Amino acid sequence: QAQLVESGGGLVQPGGSLRLSCAASGFTFSNYVMKWYRQAPGKERELVATISSTGRTANYINSVKGRFTISRDNAKNTVYLQMNSLKPEDTAVYYCNADRGAAWGTQYWGQGTQVTVSS
């Protein structure tokens, strides 16, 4: 009964901000690397940001560096993606992913939340 539920998506103007949340349940959240992916229509899903199980290390694709911030609150079993200075090319469905590691072969996915950046 592992579950990830994203929220916080919506329609924003270019230059605006959104904060996505992903609430986890049914597994030990603190054992997992958390990731945000996105997929735009007609494009492959791409990894946007990752954060280590402790929250000490975060990584981003170059196109979002300086604009997006991934964070997590292990006490709340929640990972966040703060998105600032949004651009139309950020428009996509954003997915939350929990990854135990290749040796474990355990991953969980959320259902996705739509982010649309448009005037």
PDB file as gemmi writes it, atoms N, CA and C in Angstrom:
CRYST1    1.000    1.000    1.000  90.00  90.00  90.00 P 1                      
ATOM      1  N   GLN A   1       0.796  -1.206   0.000  1.00  0.00           N  
ATOM      2  CA  GLN A   1       0.000   0.000   0.000  1.00  0.00           C  
ATOM      3  C   GLN A   1       0.840   1.274   0.000  1.00  0.00           C  
ATOM      4  N   ALA A   2       2.051   1.171  -0.567  1.00  0.00           N  
ATOM      5  CA  ALA A   2       2.874   2.363  -0.730  1.00  0.00           C  
ATOM      6  C   ALA A   2       2.170   3.344  -1.654  1.00  0.00           C  
ATOM      7  N   GLN A   3       2.271   4.607  -1.319  1.00  0.00           N  
ATOM      8  CA  GLN A   3       1.552   5.616  -2.073  1.00  0.00           C  
ATOM      9  C   GLN A   3       2.303   6.944  -2.050  1.00  0.00           C  
ATOM     10  N   LEU A   4       2.306   7.619  -3.192  1.00  0.00           N  
ATOM     11  CA  LEU A   4       2.824   8.969  -3.315  1.00  0.00           C  
ATOM     12  C   LEU A   4       1.739   9.821  -3.948  1.00  0.00           C  
ATOM     13  N   VAL A   5       1.433  10.952  -3.343  1.00  0.00           N  
ATOM     14  CA  VAL A   5       0.368  11.818  -3.827  1.00  0.00           C  
ATOM     15  C   VAL A   5       0.919  13.222  -4.006  1.00  0.00           C  
ATOM     16  N   GLU A   6       0.976  13.667  -5.269  1.00  0.00           N  
ATOM     17  CA  GLU A   6       1.448  15.013  -5.585  1.00  0.00           C  
ATOM     18  C   GLU A   6       0.307  16.014  -5.493  1.00  0.00           C  
ATOM     19  N   SER A   7       0.666  17.243  -5.174  1.00  0.00           N  
ATOM     20  CA  SER A   7      -0.291  18.334  -5.166  1.00  0.00           C  
ATOM     21  C   SER A   7       0.451  19.644  -5.404  1.00  0.00           C  
ATOM     22  N   GLY A   8      -0.301  20.692  -5.691  1.00  0.00           N  
ATOM     23  CA  GLY A   8       0.274  22.015  -5.835  1.00  0.00           C  
ATOM     24  C   GLY A   8       0.421  22.515  -7.252  1.00  0.00           C  
ATOM     25  N   GLY A   9       0.119  21.682  -8.232  1.00  0.00           N  
ATOM     26  CA  GLY A   9       0.198  22.119  -9.611  1.00  0.00           C  
ATOM     27  C   GLY A   9      -0.918  23.082  -9.957  1.00  0.00           C  
ATOM     28  N   GLY A  10      -0.801  23.683 -11.135  1.00  0.00           N  
ATOM     29  CA  GLY A  10      -1.807  24.620 -11.574  1.00  0.00           C  
ATOM     30  C   GLY A  10      -1.319  25.463 -12.726  1.00  0.00           C  
ATOM     31  N   LEU A  11      -2.072  26.516 -13.009  1.00  0.00           N  
ATOM     32  CA  LEU A  11      -1.767  27.448 -14.085  1.00  0.00           C  
ATOM     33  C   LEU A  11      -1.139  28.704 -13.508  1.00  0.00           C  
ATOM     34  N   VAL A  12       0.035  29.063 -14.009  1.00  0.00           N  
ATOM     35  CA  VAL A  12       0.721  30.270 -13.565  1.00  0.00           C  
ATOM     36  C   VAL A  12       1.265  31.024 -14.773  1.00  0.00           C  
ATOM     37  N   GLN A  13       1.467  32.320 -14.596  1.00  0.00           N  
ATOM     38  CA  GLN A  13       2.061  33.142 -15.642  1.00  0.00           C  
ATOM     39  C   GLN A  13       3.573  32.984 -15.661  1.00  0.00           C  
ATOM     40  N   PRO A  14       4.202  33.217 -16.806  1.00  0.00           N  
ATOM     41  CA  PRO A  14       5.660  33.213 -16.839  1.00  0.00           C  
ATOM     42  C   PRO A  14       6.237  34.151 -15.788  1.00  0.00           C  
ATOM     43  N   GLY A  15       7.273  33.682 -15.099  1.00  0.00           N  
ATOM     44  CA  GLY A  15       7.864  34.436 -14.012  1.00  0.00           C  
ATOM     45  C   GLY A  15       7.259  34.147 -12.656  1.00  0.00           C  
ATOM     46  N   GLY A  16       6.171  33.424 -12.629  1.00  0.00           N  
ATOM     47  CA  GLY A  16       5.511  33.095 -11.384  1.00  0.00           C  
ATOM     48  C   GLY A  16       6.152  31.922 -10.671  1.00  0.00           C  
ATOM     49  N   SER A  17       5.540  31.547  -9.557  1.00  0.00           N  
ATOM     50  CA  SER A  17       6.067  30.481  -8.708  1.00  0.00           C  
ATOM     51  C   SER A  17       4.987  29.490  -8.330  1.00  0.00           C  
ATOM     52  N   LEU A  18       5.406  28.264  -8.108  1.00  0.00           N  
ATOM     53  CA  LEU A  18       4.559  27.215  -7.568  1.00  0.00           C  
ATOM     54  C   LEU A  18       5.388  26.369  -6.620  1.00  0.00           C  
ATOM     55  N   ARG A  19       4.718  25.790  -5.648  1.00  0.00           N  
ATOM     56  CA  ARG A  19       5.358  24.837  -4.750  1.00  0.00           C  
ATOM     57  C   ARG A  19       4.616  23.511  -4.821  1.00  0.00           C  
ATOM     58  N   LEU A  20       5.284  22.494  -5.339  1.00  0.00           N  
ATOM     59  CA  LEU A  20       4.714  21.166  -5.406  1.00  0.00           C  
ATOM     60  C   LEU A  20       5.025  20.396  -4.130  1.00  0.00           C  
ATOM     61  N   SER A  21       4.087  19.578  -3.723  1.00  0.00           N  
ATOM     62  CA  SER A  21       4.275  18.706  -2.573  1.00  0.00           C  
ATOM     63  C   SER A  21       4.007  17.269  -2.982  1.00  0.00           C  
ATOM     64  N   CYS A  22       4.682  16.353  -2.331  1.00  0.00           N  
ATOM     65  CA  CYS A  22       4.465  14.926  -2.550  1.00  0.00           C  
ATOM     66  C   CYS A  22       4.433  14.251  -1.197  1.00  0.00           C  
ATOM     67  N   ALA A  23       3.277  13.754  -0.822  1.00  0.00           N  
ATOM     68  CA  ALA A  23       3.089  13.096   0.466  1.00  0.00           C  
ATOM     69  C   ALA A  23       3.228  11.589   0.304  1.00  0.00           C  
ATOM     70  N   ALA A  24       4.088  10.989   1.111  1.00  0.00           N  
ATOM     71  CA  ALA A  24       4.371   9.560   1.031  1.00  0.00           C  
ATOM     72  C   ALA A  24       3.735   8.817   2.193  1.00  0.00           C  
ATOM     73  N   SER A  25       3.329   7.585   1.925  1.00  0.00           N  
ATOM     74  CA  SER A  25       2.787   6.731   2.973  1.00  0.00           C  
ATOM     75  C   SER A  25       2.998   5.274   2.590  1.00  0.00           C  
ATOM     76  N   GLY A  26       2.965   4.395   3.581  1.00  0.00           N  
ATOM     77  CA  GLY A  26       3.047   2.970   3.331  1.00  0.00           C  
ATOM     78  C   GLY A  26       4.447   2.403   3.185  1.00  0.00           C  
ATOM     79  N   PHE A  27       5.465   3.212   3.412  1.00  0.00           N  
ATOM     80  CA  PHE A  27       6.853   2.746   3.381  1.00  0.00           C  
ATOM     81  C   PHE A  27       7.701   3.680   4.219  1.00  0.00           C  
ATOM     82  N   THR A  28       8.944   3.263   4.466  1.00  0.00           N  
ATOM     83  CA  THR A  28       9.829   4.059   5.304  1.00  0.00           C  
ATOM     84  C   THR A  28      10.482   5.146   4.462  1.00  0.00           C  
ATOM     85  N   PHE A  29       9.870   6.304   4.484  1.00  0.00           N  
ATOM     86  CA  PHE A  29      10.251   7.421   3.643  1.00  0.00           C  
ATOM     87  C   PHE A  29      11.730   7.776   3.762  1.00  0.00           C  
ATOM     88  N   SER A  30      12.259   7.764   4.959  1.00  0.00           N  
ATOM     89  CA  SER A  30      13.635   8.198   5.199  1.00  0.00           C  
ATOM     90  C   SER A  30      14.687   7.268   4.592  1.00  0.00           C  
ATOM     91  N   ASN A  31      14.301   6.093   4.119  1.00  0.00           N  
ATOM     92  CA  ASN A  31      15.227   5.175   3.470  1.00  0.00           C  
ATOM     93  C   ASN A  31      15.372   5.416   1.970  1.00  0.00           C  
ATOM     94  N   TYR A  32      14.626   6.358   1.424  1.00  0.00           N  
ATOM     95  CA  TYR A  32      14.534   6.522  -0.013  1.00  0.00           C  
ATOM     96  C   TYR A  32      15.096   7.849  -0.501  1.00  0.00           C  
ATOM     97  N   VAL A  33      15.836   7.774  -1.607  1.00  0.00           N  
ATOM     98  CA  VAL A  33      16.120   8.968  -2.388  1.00  0.00           C  
ATOM     99  C   VAL A  33      14.810   9.414  -3.037  1.00  0.00           C  
ATOM    100  N   MET A  34      14.545  10.694  -2.986  1.00  0.00           N  
ATOM    101  CA  MET A  34      13.341  11.233  -3.597  1.00  0.00           C  
ATOM    102  C   MET A  34      13.707  12.034  -4.840  1.00  0.00           C  
ATOM    103  N   LYS A  35      12.862  11.919  -5.855  1.00  0.00           N  
ATOM    104  CA  LYS A  35      13.126  12.549  -7.137  1.00  0.00           C  
ATOM    105  C   LYS A  35      11.860  13.187  -7.684  1.00  0.00           C  
ATOM    106  N   TRP A  36      12.047  14.252  -8.438  1.00  0.00           N  
ATOM    107  CA  TRP A  36      10.984  14.834  -9.237  1.00  0.00           C  
ATOM    108  C   TRP A  36      11.324  14.646 -10.712  1.00  0.00           C  
ATOM    109  N   TYR A  37      10.370  14.116 -11.445  1.00  0.00           N  
ATOM    110  CA  TYR A  37      10.444  13.996 -12.892  1.00  0.00           C  
ATOM    111  C   TYR A  37       9.371  14.881 -13.514  1.00  0.00           C  
ATOM    112  N   ARG A  38       9.508  15.133 -14.799  1.00  0.00           N  
ATOM    113  CA  ARG A  38       8.451  15.804 -15.529  1.00  0.00           C  
ATOM    114  C   ARG A  38       8.372  15.252 -16.942  1.00  0.00           C  
ATOM    115  N   GLN A  39       7.194  15.365 -17.518  1.00  0.00           N  
ATOM    116  CA  GLN A  39       6.980  14.907 -18.882  1.00  0.00           C  
ATOM    117  C   GLN A  39       6.051  15.872 -19.602  1.00  0.00           C  
ATOM    118  N   ALA A  40       6.560  16.452 -20.666  1.00  0.00           N  
ATOM    119  CA  ALA A  40       5.780  17.331 -21.512  1.00  0.00           C  
ATOM    120  C   ALA A  40       5.184  16.521 -22.656  1.00  0.00           C  
ATOM    121  N   PRO A  41       4.085  16.995 -23.245  1.00  0.00           N  
ATOM    122  CA  PRO A  41       3.478  16.263 -24.364  1.00  0.00           C  
ATOM    123  C   PRO A  41       4.473  16.021 -25.496  1.00  0.00           C  
ATOM    124  N   GLY A  42       4.534  14.780 -25.960  1.00  0.00           N  
ATOM    125  CA  GLY A  42       5.414  14.426 -27.054  1.00  0.00           C  
ATOM    126  C   GLY A  42       6.873  14.254 -26.683  1.00  0.00           C  
ATOM    127  N   LYS A  43       7.208  14.396 -25.415  1.00  0.00           N  
ATOM    128  CA  LYS A  43       8.586  14.258 -24.971  1.00  0.00           C  
ATOM    129  C   LYS A  43       8.718  13.125 -23.961  1.00  0.00           C  
ATOM    130  N   GLU A  44       9.933  12.628 -23.827  1.00  0.00           N  
ATOM    131  CA  GLU A  44      10.202  11.598 -22.839  1.00  0.00           C  
ATOM    132  C   GLU A  44      10.252  12.204 -21.443  1.00  0.00           C  
ATOM    133  N   ARG A  45       9.951  11.374 -20.475  1.00  0.00           N  
ATOM    134  CA  ARG A  45      10.048  11.806 -19.090  1.00  0.00           C  
ATOM    135  C   ARG A  45      11.499  12.120 -18.739  1.00  0.00           C  
ATOM    136  N   GLU A  46      11.720  13.244 -18.059  1.00  0.00           N  
ATOM    137  CA  GLU A  46      13.065  13.629 -17.685  1.00  0.00           C  
ATOM    138  C   GLU A  46      13.171  13.853 -16.183  1.00  0.00           C  
ATOM    139  N   LEU A  47      14.323  13.507 -15.654  1.00  0.00           N  
ATOM    140  CA  LEU A  47      14.611  13.733 -14.248  1.00  0.00           C  
ATOM    141  C   LEU A  47      14.917  15.205 -14.033  1.00  0.00           C  
ATOM    142  N   VAL A  48      14.252  15.816 -13.069  1.00  0.00           N  
ATOM    143  CA  VAL A  48      14.407  17.238 -12.795  1.00  0.00           C  
ATOM    144  C   VAL A  48      15.307  17.494 -11.597  1.00  0.00           C  
ATOM    145  N   ALA A  49      15.063  16.775 -10.507  1.00  0.00           N  
ATOM    146  CA  ALA A  49      15.790  17.020  -9.275  1.00  0.00           C  
ATOM    147  C   ALA A  49      15.787  15.776  -8.411  1.00  0.00           C  
ATOM    148  N   THR A  50      16.834  15.618  -7.615  1.00  0.00           N  
ATOM    149  CA  THR A  50      16.927  14.523  -6.658  1.00  0.00           C  
ATOM    150  C   THR A  50      17.378  15.070  -5.316  1.00  0.00           C  
ATOM    151  N   ILE A  51      17.030  14.355  -4.279  1.00  0.00           N  
ATOM    152  CA  ILE A  51      17.498  14.705  -2.942  1.00  0.00           C  
ATOM    153  C   ILE A  51      17.796  13.422  -2.189  1.00  0.00           C  
ATOM    154  N   SER A  52      18.910  13.411  -1.478  1.00  0.00           N  
ATOM    155  CA  SER A  52      19.335  12.229  -0.748  1.00  0.00           C  
ATOM    156  C   SER A  52      18.368  11.917   0.388  1.00  0.00           C  
ATOM    157  N   SER A  53      18.503  10.717   0.927  1.00  0.00           N  
ATOM    158  CA  SER A  53      17.575  10.275   1.966  1.00  0.00           C  
ATOM    159  C   SER A  53      17.594  11.178   3.199  1.00  0.00           C  
ATOM    160  N   THR A  54      18.748  11.747   3.494  1.00  0.00           N  
ATOM    161  CA  THR A  54      18.874  12.636   4.646  1.00  0.00           C  
ATOM    162  C   THR A  54      18.509  14.083   4.335  1.00  0.00           C  
ATOM    163  N   GLY A  55      18.437  14.418   3.061  1.00  0.00           N  
ATOM    164  CA  GLY A  55      18.210  15.793   2.663  1.00  0.00           C  
ATOM    165  C   GLY A  55      19.473  16.625   2.574  1.00  0.00           C  
ATOM    166  N   ARG A  56      20.635  16.013   2.761  1.00  0.00           N  
ATOM    167  CA  ARG A  56      21.887  16.763   2.760  1.00  0.00           C  
ATOM    168  C   ARG A  56      22.388  17.110   1.365  1.00  0.00           C  
ATOM    169  N   THR A  57      21.993  16.329   0.365  1.00  0.00           N  
ATOM    170  CA  THR A  57      22.501  16.523  -0.986  1.00  0.00           C  
ATOM    171  C   THR A  57      21.353  16.610  -1.980  1.00  0.00           C  
ATOM    172  N   ALA A  58      21.394  17.630  -2.826  1.00  0.00           N  
ATOM    173  CA  ALA A  58      20.392  17.805  -3.867  1.00  0.00           C  
ATOM    174  C   ALA A  58      21.079  18.022  -5.206  1.00  0.00           C  
ATOM    175  N   ASN A  59      20.453  17.550  -6.264  1.00  0.00           N  
ATOM    176  CA  ASN A  59      20.977  17.715  -7.613  1.00  0.00           C  
ATOM    177  C   ASN A  59      19.857  18.117  -8.550  1.00  0.00           C  
ATOM    178  N   TYR A  60      20.222  18.878  -9.593  1.00  0.00           N  
ATOM    179  CA  TYR A  60      19.254  19.417 -10.529  1.00  0.00           C  
ATOM    180  C   TYR A  60      19.777  19.335 -11.950  1.00  0.00           C  
ATOM    181  N   ILE A  61      18.867  19.241 -12.909  1.00  0.00           N  
ATOM    182  CA  ILE A  61      19.275  19.418 -14.289  1.00  0.00           C  
ATOM    183  C   ILE A  61      19.590  20.895 -14.515  1.00  0.00           C  
ATOM    184  N   ASN A  62      20.455  21.146 -15.493  1.00  0.00           N  
ATOM    185  CA  ASN A  62      20.945  22.507 -15.689  1.00  0.00           C  
ATOM    186  C   ASN A  62      19.833  23.518 -15.979  1.00  0.00           C  
ATOM    187  N   SER A  63      18.799  23.092 -16.663  1.00  0.00           N  
ATOM    188  CA  SER A  63      17.756  24.018 -17.071  1.00  0.00           C  
ATOM    189  C   SER A  63      16.948  24.586 -15.906  1.00  0.00           C  
ATOM    190  N   VAL A  64      17.019  23.968 -14.734  1.00  0.00           N  
ATOM    191  CA  VAL A  64      16.263  24.465 -13.587  1.00  0.00           C  
ATOM    192  C   VAL A  64      17.151  24.961 -12.454  1.00  0.00           C  
ATOM    193  N   LYS A  65      18.455  24.823 -12.579  1.00  0.00           N  
ATOM    194  CA  LYS A  65      19.364  25.283 -11.534  1.00  0.00           C  
ATOM    195  C   LYS A  65      19.187  26.773 -11.280  1.00  0.00           C  
ATOM    196  N   GLY A  66      19.125  27.130 -10.025  1.00  0.00           N  
ATOM    197  CA  GLY A  66      18.925  28.516  -9.640  1.00  0.00           C  
ATOM    198  C   GLY A  66      17.482  28.941  -9.592  1.00  0.00           C  
ATOM    199  N   ARG A  67      16.581  28.132 -10.136  1.00  0.00           N  
ATOM    200  CA  ARG A  67      15.158  28.450 -10.141  1.00  0.00           C  
ATOM    201  C   ARG A  67      14.336  27.502  -9.280  1.00  0.00           C  
ATOM    202  N   PHE A  68      14.711  26.225  -9.271  1.00  0.00           N  
ATOM    203  CA  PHE A  68      13.975  25.212  -8.520  1.00  0.00           C  
ATOM    204  C   PHE A  68      14.772  24.784  -7.299  1.00  0.00           C  
ATOM    205  N   THR A  69      14.065  24.436  -6.236  1.00  0.00           N  
ATOM    206  CA  THR A  69      14.688  23.914  -5.034  1.00  0.00           C  
ATOM    207  C   THR A  69      13.910  22.701  -4.549  1.00  0.00           C  
ATOM    208  N   ILE A  70      14.597  21.571  -4.416  1.00  0.00           N  
ATOM    209  CA  ILE A  70      13.987  20.380  -3.851  1.00  0.00           C  
ATOM    210  C   ILE A  70      14.336  20.317  -2.363  1.00  0.00           C  
ATOM    211  N   SER A  71      13.381  19.912  -1.563  1.00  0.00           N  
ATOM    212  CA  SER A  71      13.607  19.764  -0.132  1.00  0.00           C  
ATOM    213  C   SER A  71      12.731  18.635   0.387  1.00  0.00           C  
ATOM    214  N   ARG A  72      13.011  18.192   1.591  1.00  0.00           N  
ATOM    215  CA  ARG A  72      12.187  17.145   2.180  1.00  0.00           C  
ATOM    216  C   ARG A  72      12.072  17.344   3.675  1.00  0.00           C  
ATOM    217  N   ASP A  73      10.984  16.855   4.204  1.00  0.00           N  
ATOM    218  CA  ASP A  73      10.741  16.874   5.638  1.00  0.00           C  
ATOM    219  C   ASP A  73      10.426  15.443   6.034  1.00  0.00           C  
ATOM    220  N   ASN A  74      11.427  14.744   6.556  1.00  0.00           N  
ATOM    221  CA  ASN A  74      11.240  13.334   6.873  1.00  0.00           C  
ATOM    222  C   ASN A  74      10.242  13.115   8.006  1.00  0.00           C  
ATOM    223  N   ALA A  75      10.090  14.101   8.870  1.00  0.00           N  
ATOM    224  CA  ALA A  75       9.098  13.996   9.937  1.00  0.00           C  
ATOM    225  C   ALA A  75       7.677  14.020   9.398  1.00  0.00           C  
ATOM    226  N   LYS A  76       7.491  14.661   8.237  1.00  0.00           N  
ATOM    227  CA  LYS A  76       6.177  14.735   7.608  1.00  0.00           C  
ATOM    228  C   LYS A  76       6.033  13.791   6.422  1.00  0.00           C  
ATOM    229  N   ASN A  77       7.072  13.018   6.114  1.00  0.00           N  
ATOM    230  CA  ASN A  77       7.055  12.108   4.962  1.00  0.00           C  
ATOM    231  C   ASN A  77       6.667  12.833   3.677  1.00  0.00           C  
ATOM    232  N   THR A  78       7.274  13.987   3.473  1.00  0.00           N  
ATOM    233  CA  THR A  78       6.901  14.832   2.345  1.00  0.00           C  
ATOM    234  C   THR A  78       8.139  15.404   1.667  1.00  0.00           C  
ATOM    235  N   VAL A  79       8.110  15.420   0.344  1.00  0.00           N  
ATOM    236  CA  VAL A  79       9.140  16.075  -0.448  1.00  0.00           C  
ATOM    237  C   VAL A  79       8.488  17.219  -1.215  1.00  0.00           C  
ATOM    238  N   TYR A  80       9.237  18.298  -1.421  1.00  0.00           N  
ATOM    239  CA  TYR A  80       8.721  19.496  -2.049  1.00  0.00           C  
ATOM    240  C   TYR A  80       9.571  19.883  -3.252  1.00  0.00           C  
ATOM    241  N   LEU A  81       8.963  20.616  -4.150  1.00  0.00           N  
ATOM    242  CA  LEU A  81       9.692  21.243  -5.234  1.00  0.00           C  
ATOM    243  C   LEU A  81       9.217  22.683  -5.348  1.00  0.00           C  
ATOM    244  N   GLN A  82      10.053  23.603  -4.904  1.00  0.00           N  
ATOM    245  CA  GLN A  82       9.766  25.027  -5.046  1.00  0.00           C  
ATOM    246  C   GLN A  82      10.238  25.473  -6.418  1.00  0.00           C  
ATOM    247  N   MET A  83       9.329  26.015  -7.210  1.00  0.00           N  
ATOM    248  CA  MET A  83       9.626  26.413  -8.577  1.00  0.00           C  
ATOM    249  C   MET A  83       9.411  27.916  -8.711  1.00  0.00           C  
ATOM    250  N   ASN A  84      10.475  28.631  -8.989  1.00  0.00           N  
ATOM    251  CA  ASN A  84      10.433  30.076  -9.165  1.00  0.00           C  
ATOM    252  C   ASN A  84      10.816  30.441 -10.593  1.00  0.00           C  
ATOM    253  N   SER A  85      10.492  31.658 -10.966  1.00  0.00           N  
ATOM    254  CA  SER A  85      10.832  32.169 -12.304  1.00  0.00           C  
ATOM    255  C   SER A  85      10.419  31.190 -13.393  1.00  0.00           C  
ATOM    256  N   LEU A  86       9.197  30.735 -13.314  1.00  0.00           N  
ATOM    257  CA  LEU A  86       8.725  29.701 -14.223  1.00  0.00           C  
ATOM    258  C   LEU A  86       8.664  30.190 -15.666  1.00  0.00           C  
ATOM    259  N   LYS A  87       8.967  29.269 -16.561  1.00  0.00           N  
ATOM    260  CA  LYS A  87       8.993  29.529 -17.991  1.00  0.00           C  
ATOM    261  C   LYS A  87       8.000  28.615 -18.697  1.00  0.00           C  
ATOM    262  N   PRO A  88       7.515  29.009 -19.872  1.00  0.00           N  
ATOM    263  CA  PRO A  88       6.598  28.128 -20.600  1.00  0.00           C  
ATOM    264  C   PRO A  88       7.156  26.726 -20.831  1.00  0.00           C  
ATOM    265  N   GLU A  89       8.460  26.604 -21.016  1.00  0.00           N  
ATOM    266  CA  GLU A  89       9.056  25.298 -21.234  1.00  0.00           C  
ATOM    267  C   GLU A  89       9.064  24.411 -19.992  1.00  0.00           C  
ATOM    268  N   ASP A  90       8.681  24.962 -18.845  1.00  0.00           N  
ATOM    269  CA  ASP A  90       8.504  24.154 -17.645  1.00  0.00           C  
ATOM    270  C   ASP A  90       7.158  23.436 -17.627  1.00  0.00           C  
ATOM    271  N   THR A  91       6.293  23.754 -18.568  1.00  0.00           N  
ATOM    272  CA  THR A  91       4.979  23.128 -18.630  1.00  0.00           C  
ATOM    273  C   THR A  91       5.117  21.626 -18.829  1.00  0.00           C  
ATOM    274  N   ALA A  92       4.524  20.859 -17.932  1.00  0.00           N  
ATOM    275  CA  ALA A  92       4.630  19.403 -17.965  1.00  0.00           C  
ATOM    276  C   ALA A  92       3.795  18.825 -16.839  1.00  0.00           C  
ATOM    277  N   VAL A  93       3.632  17.517 -16.885  1.00  0.00           N  
ATOM    278  CA  VAL A  93       3.138  16.792 -15.727  1.00  0.00           C  
ATOM    279  C   VAL A  93       4.339  16.435 -14.873  1.00  0.00           C  
ATOM    280  N   TYR A  94       4.283  16.787 -13.604  1.00  0.00           N  
ATOM    281  CA  TYR A  94       5.378  16.538 -12.683  1.00  0.00           C  
ATOM    282  C   TYR A  94       5.057  15.336 -11.810  1.00  0.00           C  
ATOM    283  N   TYR A  95       6.022  14.419 -11.727  1.00  0.00           N  
ATOM    284  CA  TYR A  95       5.849  13.173 -11.001  1.00  0.00           C  
ATOM    285  C   TYR A  95       6.851  13.057  -9.862  1.00  0.00           C  
ATOM    286  N   CYS A  96       6.383  12.575  -8.761  1.00  0.00           N  
ATOM    287  CA  CYS A  96       7.211  12.268  -7.607  1.00  0.00           C  
ATOM    288  C   CYS A  96       7.632  10.804  -7.663  1.00  0.00           C  
ATOM    289  N   ASN A  97       8.880  10.532  -7.305  1.00  0.00           N  
ATOM    290  CA  ASN A  97       9.418   9.179  -7.336  1.00  0.00           C  
ATOM    291  C   ASN A  97      10.221   8.905  -6.078  1.00  0.00           C  
ATOM    292  N   ALA A  98      10.016   7.734  -5.505  1.00  0.00           N  
ATOM    293  CA  ALA A  98      10.799   7.261  -4.364  1.00  0.00           C  
ATOM    294  C   ALA A  98      11.631   6.076  -4.816  1.00  0.00           C  
ATOM    295  N   ASP A  99      12.937   6.117  -4.565  1.00  0.00           N  
ATOM    296  CA  ASP A  99      13.871   5.125  -5.091  1.00  0.00           C  
ATOM    297  C   ASP A  99      14.724   4.558  -3.953  1.00  0.00           C  
ATOM    298  N   ARG A 100      14.569   3.277  -3.699  1.00  0.00           N  
ATOM    299  CA  ARG A 100      15.374   2.610  -2.667  1.00  0.00           C  
ATOM    300  C   ARG A 100      16.778   2.295  -3.164  1.00  0.00           C  
ATOM    301  N   GLY A 101      16.962   2.210  -4.479  1.00  0.00           N  
ATOM    302  CA  GLY A 101      18.246   1.890  -5.077  1.00  0.00           C  
ATOM    303  C   GLY A 101      18.160   0.661  -5.961  1.00  0.00           C  
ATOM    304  N   ALA A 102      19.080   0.566  -6.919  1.00  0.00           N  
ATOM    305  CA  ALA A 102      19.040  -0.520  -7.895  1.00  0.00           C  
ATOM    306  C   ALA A 102      19.164  -1.892  -7.244  1.00  0.00           C  
ATOM    307  N   ALA A 103      19.964  -1.991  -6.195  1.00  0.00           N  
ATOM    308  CA  ALA A 103      20.155  -3.276  -5.533  1.00  0.00           C  
ATOM    309  C   ALA A 103      18.866  -3.792  -4.907  1.00  0.00           C  
ATOM    310  N   TRP A 104      18.003  -2.886  -4.527  1.00  0.00           N  
ATOM    311  CA  TRP A 104      16.721  -3.254  -3.928  1.00  0.00           C  
ATOM    312  C   TRP A 104      15.628  -3.460  -4.963  1.00  0.00           C  
ATOM    313  N   GLY A 105      15.738  -2.771  -6.083  1.00  0.00           N  
ATOM    314  CA  GLY A 105      14.731  -2.878  -7.121  1.00  0.00           C  
ATOM    315  C   GLY A 105      13.366  -2.365  -6.703  1.00  0.00           C  
ATOM    316  N   THR A 106      13.351  -1.385  -5.831  1.00  0.00           N  
ATOM    317  CA  THR A 106      12.094  -0.860  -5.317  1.00  0.00           C  
ATOM    318  C   THR A 106      11.959   0.621  -5.666  1.00  0.00           C  
ATOM    319  N   GLN A 107      10.926   0.945  -6.404  1.00  0.00           N  
ATOM    320  CA  GLN A 107      10.582   2.319  -6.735  1.00  0.00           C  
ATOM    321  C   GLN A 107       9.077   2.508  -6.635  1.00  0.00           C  
ATOM    322  N   TYR A 108       8.682   3.703  -6.245  1.00  0.00           N  
ATOM    323  CA  TYR A 108       7.274   4.070  -6.211  1.00  0.00           C  
ATOM    324  C   TYR A 108       7.078   5.367  -6.968  1.00  0.00           C  
ATOM    325  N   TRP A 109       5.917   5.500  -7.607  1.00  0.00           N  
ATOM    326  CA  TRP A 109       5.584   6.668  -8.410  1.00  0.00           C  
ATOM    327  C   TRP A 109       4.256   7.252  -7.979  1.00  0.00           C  
ATOM    328  N   GLY A 110       4.176   8.567  -8.035  1.00  0.00           N  
ATOM    329  CA  GLY A 110       2.911   9.246  -7.845  1.00  0.00           C  
ATOM    330  C   GLY A 110       2.137   9.330  -9.145  1.00  0.00           C  
ATOM    331  N   GLN A 111       0.941   9.883  -9.069  1.00  0.00           N  
ATOM    332  CA  GLN A 111       0.063   9.960 -10.240  1.00  0.00           C  
ATOM    333  C   GLN A 111       0.340  11.173 -11.118  1.00  0.00           C  
ATOM    334  N   GLY A 112       1.089  12.122 -10.613  1.00  0.00           N  
ATOM    335  CA  GLY A 112       1.440  13.309 -11.366  1.00  0.00           C  
ATOM    336  C   GLY A 112       0.534  14.487 -11.079  1.00  0.00           C  
ATOM    337  N   THR A 113       1.088  15.682 -11.248  1.00  0.00           N  
ATOM    338  CA  THR A 113       0.321  16.914 -11.127  1.00  0.00           C  
ATOM    339  C   THR A 113       0.705  17.846 -12.270  1.00  0.00           C  
ATOM    340  N   GLN A 114      -0.285  18.463 -12.872  1.00  0.00           N  
ATOM    341  CA  GLN A 114      -0.069  19.292 -14.055  1.00  0.00           C  
ATOM    342  C   GLN A 114       0.415  20.681 -13.672  1.00  0.00           C  
ATOM    343  N   VAL A 115       1.483  21.117 -14.322  1.00  0.00           N  
ATOM    344  CA  VAL A 115       1.976  22.484 -14.211  1.00  0.00           C  
ATOM    345  C   VAL A 115       1.910  23.121 -15.585  1.00  0.00           C  
ATOM    346  N   THR A 116       1.193  24.220 -15.685  1.00  0.00           N  
ATOM    347  CA  THR A 116       1.066  24.931 -16.948  1.00  0.00           C  
ATOM    348  C   THR A 116       1.518  26.372 -16.757  1.00  0.00           C  
ATOM    349  N   VAL A 117       2.491  26.791 -17.549  1.00  0.00           N  
ATOM    350  CA  VAL A 117       3.030  28.145 -17.475  1.00  0.00           C  
ATOM    351  C   VAL A 117       2.656  28.856 -18.766  1.00  0.00           C  
ATOM    352  N   SER A 118       1.748  29.801 -18.660  1.00  0.00           N  
ATOM    353  CA  SER A 118       1.215  30.457 -19.846  1.00  0.00           C  
ATOM    354  C   SER A 118       0.577  31.784 -19.480  1.00  0.00           C  
ATOM    355  N   SER A 119       0.592  32.712 -20.435  1.00  0.00           N  
ATOM    356  CA  SER A 119      -0.107  33.977 -20.267  1.00  0.00           C  
ATOM    357  C   SER A 119      -1.578  33.865 -20.630  1.00  0.00           C  
TER     358      SER A 119                                                      
END                                                                             
